[in-house]
Amino acid sequence: MFRLAFILYSMIATTIAGTGVIVVLSMGYDTTMPIVIAAAVGFVISIPATWWITKQITSKIV
């Protein structure tokens, strides 16, 4: 389960963080701090998302 979670986290975290950065840039915040904060928030938000998705996948297999 942890191996699947690590693989999913690498994909989910980059997607959510990238979406956050694009949102921040489209709002006109083009300095360093808003971009870094959006990426950090995306990486933190992806932890529970990864846990939930991994749990859903493994419950369907067993």
Distance bins in CASP14 RR format, pairs under 12 A and 6 or more apart:
PFRMAT RR
TARGET T0000
AUTHOR 0000-0000-0000
RMODE 2
METHOD distances of the structure
MODEL  1
1 7 0 0 0 0 0 1 0 0 0 0 0
1 8 0 0 0 0 0 1 0 0 0 0 0
1 50 0 0 0 0 0 1 0 0 0 0 0
1 51 0 0 0 0 0 1 0 0 0 0 0
1 53 0 0 0 0 0 1 0 0 0 0 0
1 54 1 0 0 1 0 0 0 0 0 0 0
1 55 0 0 0 0 1 0 0 0 0 0 0
1 56 0 0 0 0 0 1 0 0 0 0 0
1 57 0 0 0 0 1 0 0 0 0 0 0
1 58 1 0 1 0 0 0 0 0 0 0 0
1 59 0 0 0 0 0 1 0 0 0 0 0
1 61 0 0 0 0 1 0 0 0 0 0 0
1 62 0 0 0 0 0 1 0 0 0 0 0
2 8 0 0 0 0 0 1 0 0 0 0 0
2 9 0 0 0 0 0 1 0 0 0 0 0
2 50 0 0 0 0 0 1 0 0 0 0 0
2 51 0 0 0 0 0 1 0 0 0 0 0
2 54 0 0 0 0 1 0 0 0 0 0 0
2 58 0 0 0 0 0 1 0 0 0 0 0
3 9 0 0 0 0 0 1 0 0 0 0 0
3 10 0 0 0 0 0 1 0 0 0 0 0
3 54 0 0 0 0 1 0 0 0 0 0 0
3 58 0 0 0 0 0 1 0 0 0 0 0
4 10 0 0 0 0 0 1 0 0 0 0 0
4 11 0 0 0 0 0 1 0 0 0 0 0
4 12 0 0 0 0 0 1 0 0 0 0 0
4 50 0 0 0 0 1 0 0 0 0 0 0
4 51 0 0 0 0 0 1 0 0 0 0 0
4 53 0 0 0 0 1 0 0 0 0 0 0
4 54 1 0 1 0 0 0 0 0 0 0 0
4 55 0 0 0 0 0 1 0 0 0 0 0
4 56 0 0 0 0 0 1 0 0 0 0 0
4 57 1 0 0 1 0 0 0 0 0 0 0
4 58 1 0 0 1 0 0 0 0 0 0 0
4 61 0 0 0 0 1 0 0 0 0 0 0
5 11 0 0 0 0 0 1 0 0 0 0 0
5 12 0 0 0 0 1 0 0 0 0 0 0
5 13 0 0 0 0 0 1 0 0 0 0 0
5 46 0 0 0 0 0 1 0 0 0 0 0
5 47 0 0 0 0 1 0 0 0 0 0 0
5 48 0 0 0 0 0 1 0 0 0 0 0
5 49 0 0 0 0 0 1 0 0 0 0 0
5 50 1 0 1 0 0 0 0 0 0 0 0
5 51 1 0 0 1 0 0 0 0 0 0 0
5 52 0 0 0 0 0 1 0 0 0 0 0
5 53 0 0 0 0 1 0 0 0 0 0 0
5 54 1 0 1 0 0 0 0 0 0 0 0
5 55 0 0 0 0 1 0 0 0 0 0 0
5 56 0 0 0 0 0 1 0 0 0 0 0
5 57 0 0 0 0 1 0 0 0 0 0 0
5 58 0 0 0 0 1 0 0 0 0 0 0
6 12 0 0 0 0 0 1 0 0 0 0 0
6 13 0 0 0 0 0 1 0 0 0 0 0
6 47 0 0 0 0 0 1 0 0 0 0 0
6 50 0 0 0 0 1 0 0 0 0 0 0
6 51 0 0 0 0 0 1 0 0 0 0 0
6 54 0 0 0 0 1 0 0 0 0 0 0
7 13 0 0 0 0 0 1 0 0 0 0 0
7 50 0 0 0 0 1 0 0 0 0 0 0
7 53 0 0 0 0 0 1 0 0 0 0 0
7 54 0 0 0 0 1 0 0 0 0 0 0
7 57 0 0 0 0 0 1 0 0 0 0 0
8 14 0 0 0 0 0 1 0 0 0 0 0
8 15 0 0 0 0 0 1 0 0 0 0 0
8 16 0 0 0 0 0 1 0 0 0 0 0
8 46 0 0 0 0 1 0 0 0 0 0 0
8 47 0 0 0 0 0 1 0 0 0 0 0
8 49 0 0 0 0 1 0 0 0 0 0 0
8 50 1 0 1 0 0 0 0 0 0 0 0
8 51 0 0 0 0 1 0 0 0 0 0 0
8 52 0 0 0 0 0 1 0 0 0 0 0
8 53 1 0 1 0 0 0 0 0 0 0 0
8 54 1 0 1 0 0 0 0 0 0 0 0
8 55 0 0 0 0 0 1 0 0 0 0 0
8 56 0 0 0 0 0 1 0 0 0 0 0
8 57 0 0 0 0 1 0 0 0 0 0 0
8 58 0 0 0 0 0 1 0 0 0 0 0
9 15 0 0 0 0 0 1 0 0 0 0 0
9 16 0 0 0 0 0 1 0 0 0 0 0
9 17 0 0 0 0 0 1 0 0 0 0 0
9 42 0 0 0 0 0 1 0 0 0 0 0
9 43 0 0 0 0 1 0 0 0 0 0 0
9 44 0 0 0 0 0 1 0 0 0 0 0
9 45 0 0 0 0 0 1 0 0 0 0 0
9 46 1 0 0 1 0 0 0 0 0 0 0
9 47 1 0 0 1 0 0 0 0 0 0 0
9 48 0 0 0 0 0 1 0 0 0 0 0
9 49 0 0 0 0 1 0 0 0 0 0 0
9 50 1 0 1 0 0 0 0 0 0 0 0
9 51 0 0 0 0 1 0 0 0 0 0 0
9 52 0 0 0 0 0 1 0 0 0 0 0
9 53 0 0 0 0 1 0 0 0 0 0 0
9 54 0 0 0 0 1 0 0 0 0 0 0
10 16 0 0 0 0 0 1 0 0 0 0 0
10 17 0 0 0 0 0 1 0 0 0 0 0
10 43 0 0 0 0 0 1 0 0 0 0 0
10 46 0 0 0 0 1 0 0 0 0 0 0
10 50 0 0 0 0 1 0 0 0 0 0 0
11 17 0 0 0 0 0 1 0 0 0 0 0
11 18 0 0 0 0 0 1 0 0 0 0 0
11 46 0 0 0 0 1 0 0 0 0 0 0
11 49 0 0 0 0 0 1 0 0 0 0 0
11 50 0 0 0 0 1 0 0 0 0 0 0
11 53 0 0 0 0 1 0 0 0 0 0 0
11 54 0 0 0 0 0 1 0 0 0 0 0
12 18 0 0 0 0 0 1 0 0 0 0 0
12 19 0 0 0 0 0 1 0 0 0 0 0
12 42 0 0 0 0 1 0 0 0 0 0 0
12 43 0 0 0 0 1 0 0 0 0 0 0
12 44 0 0 0 0 0 1 0 0 0 0 0
12 45 0 0 0 0 1 0 0 0 0 0 0
12 46 1 0 1 0 0 0 0 0 0 0 0
12 47 0 0 0 0 1 0 0 0 0 0 0
12 48 0 0 0 0 0 1 0 0 0 0 0
12 49 1 0 1 0 0 0 0 0 0 0 0
12 50 1 0 1 0 0 0 0 0 0 0 0
12 51 0 0 0 0 0 1 0 0 0 0 0
12 52 0 0 0 0 0 1 0 0 0 0 0
12 53 1 0 0 1 0 0 0 0 0 0 0
12 54 0 0 0 0 1 0 0 0 0 0 0
13 19 0 0 0 0 0 1 0 0 0 0 0
13 20 0 0 0 0 0 1 0 0 0 0 0
13 39 0 0 0 0 1 0 0 0 0 0 0
13 40 0 0 0 0 0 1 0 0 0 0 0
13 41 0 0 0 0 0 1 0 0 0 0 0
13 42 1 0 0 1 0 0 0 0 0 0 0
13 43 1 0 1 0 0 0 0 0 0 0 0
13 44 0 0 0 0 1 0 0 0 0 0 0
13 45 0 0 0 0 1 0 0 0 0 0 0
13 46 1 0 1 0 0 0 0 0 0 0 0
13 47 0 0 0 0 1 0 0 0 0 0 0
13 48 0 0 0 0 0 1 0 0 0 0 0
13 49 0 0 0 0 1 0 0 0 0 0 0
13 50 1 0 0 1 0 0 0 0 0 0 0
13 53 0 0 0 0 0 1 0 0 0 0 0
14 20 0 0 0 0 0 1 0 0 0 0 0
14 21 0 0 0 0 0 1 0 0 0 0 0
14 39 0 0 0 0 1 0 0 0 0 0 0
14 42 0 0 0 0 1 0 0 0 0 0 0
14 43 0 0 0 0 1 0 0 0 0 0 0
14 46 0 0 0 0 1 0 0 0 0 0 0
14 50 0 0 0 0 0 1 0 0 0 0 0
15 21 0 0 0 0 0 1 0 0 0 0 0
15 22 0 0 0 0 0 1 0 0 0 0 0
15 39 0 0 0 0 0 1 0 0 0 0 0
15 42 0 0 0 0 1 0 0 0 0 0 0
15 43 0 0 0 0 0 1 0 0 0 0 0
15 45 0 0 0 0 0 1 0 0 0 0 0
15 46 1 0 0 1 0 0 0 0 0 0 0
15 49 0 0 0 0 1 0 0 0 0 0 0
15 50 0 0 0 0 0 1 0 0 0 0 0
15 53 0 0 0 0 0 1 0 0 0 0 0
16 22 0 0 0 0 0 1 0 0 0 0 0
16 23 0 0 0 0 0 1 0 0 0 0 0
16 38 0 0 0 0 1 0 0 0 0 0 0
16 39 0 0 0 0 1 0 0 0 0 0 0
16 40 0 0 0 0 0 1 0 0 0 0 0
16 41 0 0 0 0 1 0 0 0 0 0 0
16 42 1 0 1 0 0 0 0 0 0 0 0
16 43 1 0 0 1 0 0 0 0 0 0 0
16 44 0 0 0 0 1 0 0 0 0 0 0
16 45 1 0 1 0 0 0 0 0 0 0 0
16 46 1 0 1 0 0 0 0 0 0 0 0
16 47 0 0 0 0 0 1 0 0 0 0 0
16 48 0 0 0 0 0 1 0 0 0 0 0
16 49 1 0 0 1 0 0 0 0 0 0 0
16 50 0 0 0 0 1 0 0 0 0 0 0
16 53 0 0 0 0 0 1 0 0 0 0 0
17 23 0 0 0 0 0 1 0 0 0 0 0
17 24 0 0 0 0 0 1 0 0 0 0 0
17 35 0 0 0 0 0 1 0 0 0 0 0
17 36 0 0 0 0 0 1 0 0 0 0 0
17 37 0 0 0 0 0 1 0 0 0 0 0
17 38 1 0 0 1 0 0 0 0 0 0 0
17 39 1 0 1 0 0 0 0 0 0 0 0
17 40 1 0 0 1 0 0 0 0 0 0 0
17 41 1 0 0 1 0 0 0 0 0 0 0
17 42 1 0 1 0 0 0 0 0 0 0 0
17 43 1 0 1 0 0 0 0 0 0 0 0
17 44 0 0 0 0 1 0 0 0 0 0 0
17 45 0 0 0 0 1 0 0 0 0 0 0
17 46 1 0 0 1 0 0 0 0 0 0 0
17 47 0 0 0 0 0 1 0 0 0 0 0
17 49 0 0 0 0 0 1 0 0 0 0 0
18 24 0 0 0 0 1 0 0 0 0 0 0
18 25 0 0 0 0 1 0 0 0 0 0 0
18 26 0 0 0 0 0 1 0 0 0 0 0
18 35 0 0 0 0 1 0 0 0 0 0 0
18 38 1 0 0 1 0 0 0 0 0 0 0
18 39 1 0 0 1 0 0 0 0 0 0 0
18 40 0 0 0 0 0 1 0 0 0 0 0
18 41 0 0 0 0 0 1 0 0 0 0 0
18 42 1 0 0 1 0 0 0 0 0 0 0
18 43 0 0 0 0 1 0 0 0 0 0 0
18 45 0 0 0 0 0 1 0 0 0 0 0
18 46 0 0 0 0 0 1 0 0 0 0 0
19 25 0 0 0 0 0 1 0 0 0 0 0
19 26 0 0 0 0 0 1 0 0 0 0 0
19 38 0 0 0 0 1 0 0 0 0 0 0
19 39 0 0 0 0 0 1 0 0 0 0 0
19 41 0 0 0 0 0 1 0 0 0 0 0
19 42 1 0 0 1 0 0 0 0 0 0 0
19 43 0 0 0 0 0 1 0 0 0 0 0
19 45 0 0 0 0 0 1 0 0 0 0 0
19 46 0 0 0 0 0 1 0 0 0 0 0
19 49 0 0 0 0 0 1 0 0 0 0 0
20 26 0 0 0 0 1 0 0 0 0 0 0
20 27 0 0 0 0 1 0 0 0 0 0 0
20 29 0 0 0 0 0 1 0 0 0 0 0
20 34 0 0 0 0 1 0 0 0 0 0 0
20 35 0 0 0 0 1 0 0 0 0 0 0
20 36 0 0 0 0 0 1 0 0 0 0 0
20 37 0 0 0 0 1 0 0 0 0 0 0
20 38 1 0 1 0 0 0 0 0 0 0 0
20 39 1 0 0 1 0 0 0 0 0 0 0
20 40 0 0 0 0 0 1 0 0 0 0 0
20 41 1 0 0 1 0 0 0 0 0 0 0
20 42 1 0 0 1 0 0 0 0 0 0 0
20 43 0 0 0 0 0 1 0 0 0 0 0
20 44 0 0 0 0 0 1 0 0 0 0 0
20 45 0 0 0 0 1 0 0 0 0 0 0
20 46 0 0 0 0 0 1 0 0 0 0 0
21 27 0 0 0 0 0 1 0 0 0 0 0
21 28 0 0 0 0 0 1 0 0 0 0 0
21 29 0 0 0 0 0 1 0 0 0 0 0
21 30 0 0 0 0 0 1 0 0 0 0 0
21 32 0 0 0 0 0 1 0 0 0 0 0
21 34 0 0 0 0 1 0 0 0 0 0 0
21 35 1 0 1 0 0 0 0 0 0 0 0
21 36 0 0 0 0 1 0 0 0 0 0 0
21 37 0 0 0 0 1 0 0 0 0 0 0
21 38 1 0 1 0 0 0 0 0 0 0 0
21 39 1 0 1 0 0 0 0 0 0 0 0
21 40 0 0 0 0 0 1 0 0 0 0 0
21 41 0 0 0 0 0 1 0 0 0 0 0
21 42 0 0 0 0 1 0 0 0 0 0 0
21 43 0 0 0 0 0 1 0 0 0 0 0
22 28 0 0 0 0 0 1 0 0 0 0 0
22 29 0 0 0 0 0 1 0 0 0 0 0
22 30 0 0 0 0 0 1 0 0 0 0 0
22 35 0 0 0 0 0 1 0 0 0 0 0
22 38 0 0 0 0 1 0 0 0 0 0 0
22 39 0 0 0 0 0 1 0 0 0 0 0
22 42 0 0 0 0 0 1 0 0 0 0 0
23 29 0 0 0 0 1 0 0 0 0 0 0
23 34 0 0 0 0 1 0 0 0 0 0 0
23 35 0 0 0 0 0 1 0 0 0 0 0
23 37 0 0 0 0 0 1 0 0 0 0 0
23 38 1 0 0 1 0 0 0 0 0 0 0
23 39 0 0 0 0 0 1 0 0 0 0 0
23 41 0 0 0 0 0 1 0 0 0 0 0
23 42 0 0 0 0 0 1 0 0 0 0 0
24 30 0 0 0 0 1 0 0 0 0 0 0
24 31 0 0 0 0 1 0 0 0 0 0 0
24 32 0 0 0 0 0 1 0 0 0 0 0
24 33 0 0 0 0 1 0 0 0 0 0 0
24 34 1 0 1 0 0 0 0 0 0 0 0
24 35 1 0 1 0 0 0 0 0 0 0 0
24 36 0 0 0 0 1 0 0 0 0 0 0
24 37 1 0 0 1 0 0 0 0 0 0 0
24 38 1 0 1 0 0 0 0 0 0 0 0
24 39 0 0 0 0 1 0 0 0 0 0 0
24 40 0 0 0 0 0 1 0 0 0 0 0
24 41 0 0 0 0 1 0 0 0 0 0 0
24 42 0 0 0 0 0 1 0 0 0 0 0
25 31 0 0 0 0 0 1 0 0 0 0 0
25 32 0 0 0 0 0 1 0 0 0 0 0
25 34 0 0 0 0 1 0 0 0 0 0 0
25 35 1 0 0 1 0 0 0 0 0 0 0
25 38 0 0 0 0 1 0 0 0 0 0 0
25 39 0 0 0 0 0 1 0 0 0 0 0
26 34 0 0 0 0 0 1 0 0 0 0 0
26 35 0 0 0 0 0 1 0 0 0 0 0
26 38 0 0 0 0 0 1 0 0 0 0 0
27 34 0 0 0 0 1 0 0 0 0 0 0
27 35 0 0 0 0 0 1 0 0 0 0 0
27 38 0 0 0 0 1 0 0 0 0 0 0
28 34 0 0 0 0 1 0 0 0 0 0 0
28 35 0 0 0 0 0 1 0 0 0 0 0
28 38 0 0 0 0 0 1 0 0 0 0 0
29 35 1 0 0 1 0 0 0 0 0 0 0
29 36 0 0 0 0 0 1 0 0 0 0 0
29 37 0 0 0 0 1 0 0 0 0 0 0
29 38 0 0 0 0 1 0 0 0 0 0 0
30 38 0 0 0 0 0 1 0 0 0 0 0
31 37 0 0 0 0 0 1 0 0 0 0 0
31 38 0 0 0 0 0 1 0 0 0 0 0
32 38 0 0 0 0 0 1 0 0 0 0 0
32 39 0 0 0 0 0 1 0 0 0 0 0
33 39 0 0 0 0 0 1 0 0 0 0 0
33 40 0 0 0 0 0 1 0 0 0 0 0
34 40 0 0 0 0 0 1 0 0 0 0 0
34 41 0 0 0 0 0 1 0 0 0 0 0
35 41 0 0 0 0 0 1 0 0 0 0 0
35 42 0 0 0 0 0 1 0 0 0 0 0
36 42 0 0 0 0 0 1 0 0 0 0 0
36 43 0 0 0 0 0 1 0 0 0 0 0
37 43 0 0 0 0 0 1 0 0 0 0 0
37 44 0 0 0 0 0 1 0 0 0 0 0
38 44 0 0 0 0 0 1 0 0 0 0 0
38 45 0 0 0 0 0 1 0 0 0 0 0
39 45 0 0 0 0 0 1 0 0 0 0 0
39 46 0 0 0 0 0 1 0 0 0 0 0
40 46 0 0 0 0 0 1 0 0 0 0 0
40 47 0 0 0 0 0 1 0 0 0 0 0
41 47 0 0 0 0 0 1 0 0 0 0 0
42 48 0 0 0 0 0 1 0 0 0 0 0
42 49 0 0 0 0 1 0 0 0 0 0 0
42 50 0 0 0 0 0 1 0 0 0 0 0
43 49 0 0 0 0 0 1 0 0 0 0 0
43 50 0 0 0 0 0 1 0 0 0 0 0
44 50 0 0 0 0 0 1 0 0 0 0 0
45 51 0 0 0 0 0 1 0 0 0 0 0
45 52 0 0 0 0 0 1 0 0 0 0 0
46 52 0 0 0 0 0 1 0 0 0 0 0
46 53 0 0 0 0 1 0 0 0 0 0 0
46 54 0 0 0 0 0 1 0 0 0 0 0
47 53 0 0 0 0 0 1 0 0 0 0 0
47 54 0 0 0 0 0 1 0 0 0 0 0
48 54 0 0 0 0 0 1 0 0 0 0 0
48 55 0 0 0 0 0 1 0 0 0 0 0
49 55 0 0 0 0 0 1 0 0 0 0 0
49 56 0 0 0 0 0 1 0 0 0 0 0
50 56 0 0 0 0 0 1 0 0 0 0 0
50 57 0 0 0 0 0 1 0 0 0 0 0
51 57 0 0 0 0 0 1 0 0 0 0 0
51 58 0 0 0 0 0 1 0 0 0 0 0
52 58 0 0 0 0 0 1 0 0 0 0 0
52 59 0 0 0 0 0 1 0 0 0 0 0
53 59 0 0 0 0 0 1 0 0 0 0 0
53 60 0 0 0 0 0 1 0 0 0 0 0
54 60 0 0 0 0 0 1 0 0 0 0 0
54 61 0 0 0 0 0 1 0 0 0 0 0
55 61 0 0 0 0 0 1 0 0 0 0 0
55 62 0 0 0 0 0 1 0 0 0 0 0
56 62 0 0 0 0 0 1 0 0 0 0 0
END
